[in-house]
Amino acid sequence: MSAVENRRLLAKVCEMYYLMDMSQKEIAARLNISRPQICRMIAQAREIGIVEIRIHNPQEKDTELERRLISRFPLEDAVVVGLEDAEAESREALFSREAARYLDSLLASGMNLGVMSGKTVSAVSMQMKGGGKRLGTVVPLVGGIGPASPDLHANAIALTIARKTHAVSLAMNAPLAVSSPEAAALFRQEPAIAQVLEKGKHCDICLVGIGNVDGRSTTAQAGGLSPQDLAGLRGAGAVCSVCTSWFDENGREVGGLSARSIGLGLMDLKRSRVIAAARGRSKRQAIAAALKTGRISVLMTDAETARSLLSEDGQTPDNE
């Protein structure tokens, strides 16, 4: 077969496949050519330029930011949501809806899901649909964050998701932090709490937030951390909190309060795919520190925060 005839046949096969929506099996029967040969011809047509595939991605800029985040940090995946055109009051709802959609796509029936406390994690849980999936167990990863805002506690978030996914919801009936390491050890030894902690270590996916170490954090505002606790953490160099772990700007764990905490630390989740939902330029340092730990599998954030993370000085470039 001449080169001209070969190209003509390749074009014909590709027209049948791409334009006429015929299957490879149907084309093979029509042309009396084996199906494996049809497959090779379609691949060859792409290699020599007979077929060109263009993807019109309306979120092209966000996708590029995702690629750059994966290249810069030790991430498996990233989800960047563009919020620039949204009204300020609707940005949180838009972000949590897109984050919930991504999380829903990862979950499968029978999976166990771990959840942290906090505003962002709670907002994502409220937007989840479930899609008829039946998860196994939804597990709170930390104790109660304080007397205020009980709807932001991990127990409440676990229950919300369990109801949407027909799952069993566990409860961590303990505070996040107590007065001494000895008291925390006694809590962790209680059979009901020990069972939840052990189940949390074996979750397939864990949804976590990333917090600042200051009075703006949900835990501090809920009363779970005292000003003395925050001062001690900052004095030790902590800039970031995830579950019951605190990290410095280089992603190194800072001890102290962890010994008085009841729940799981980020390093306890080594068997899980850890999905972090966090946004806001005020959290840039905290998010960067969490990513440097190497234990965050997927970051879900917004475009402005992503650009800030990718810039050397933490500022969002004006021309992006």
C-alpha positions, 0 to 999 in steps of 0.5 A: 500500500502506497503512502498516499493510500495509507494516509487516505485509509487512516483518514477514513478510519478516523472519520468513522471513529471520531465523526461518525461515532462508530466503535472500533469493532464496527469499523473493523467489520465494515472494512474487513480489518482486524480490531487491533489493526484499527486501534493501531491505525487510529494511534498512527493517525494521531502520531503523524498529524492526521488527527489533532485533538483540542480540549477547550477547557473553560478553567484553563488558568485554574488547571495550569495553577493545579499543574504548577502546585503539583510541580512545586509541592509533593502533591498527588493532585490539586483542585483550584477554584477560580473565585475572582468573578464571584461576589465576596459573600458567595465565594465560600459557598462556591468553593465548598461546592466545588470541593465537595463535588471533587470529594464526592467523585473520590468516594466509593461505597464501603470506604471509610472517611475521616474528618477534622473539625473547622469552618471549611471542612464543615462547609464542604460537608454541607455541600456533599451529595453522596450520590447514592453511595454507601460509605462504611464509617465516617470517623472524627479525627479530633476531639471537641474544639471548645464550647462554642460552635458545636456544628463545627466539631468533627463529631457533627461533621461526621454525622452530617456526611454519614446521613448523606452517605448511609454510613455509620458515624462514630463520635469522639467524646473528648475535648481536643486538649486537656490540662496535662499529658497524663490526663490526655493519656487517660482519655486515649486509653478509654476503650470507646475513644481508643476504638475511634482513634484506631479506626481513624488510622485506617481511613481510606480518605481523610478530609482536613483543614489547615489552621493558623496558629493565632486567635483567628483559628476556629479552635481558638475562637471556639475556646479549645485553645487558650491564649497561653496555648497559642503563645507557647506554640508560636514561641516554639515556631508553629505556624500551622495546625492540622488535626492535633499536629502543629508545624513550623514554616519548614513543615517540621512538627512542633511538640508540646501541645500534641501531648495534651491533645486527644485525636490523631496527628497528621503523621498518624494518617499515613495509611490514608489519602489526605485531602486538605481544603484551605483558602485565603491569603492569610493562610498562605504560610500555614498552607505552605508549611502543611504541604512541606510535610509531604503528608497532604495528598491533595490540596483544594484551594482557590486561585488567589491562594494558589498564586500566592503559594506559587510566588516567592514572596507570598504576594499574588502577581498582578498580571496573573 
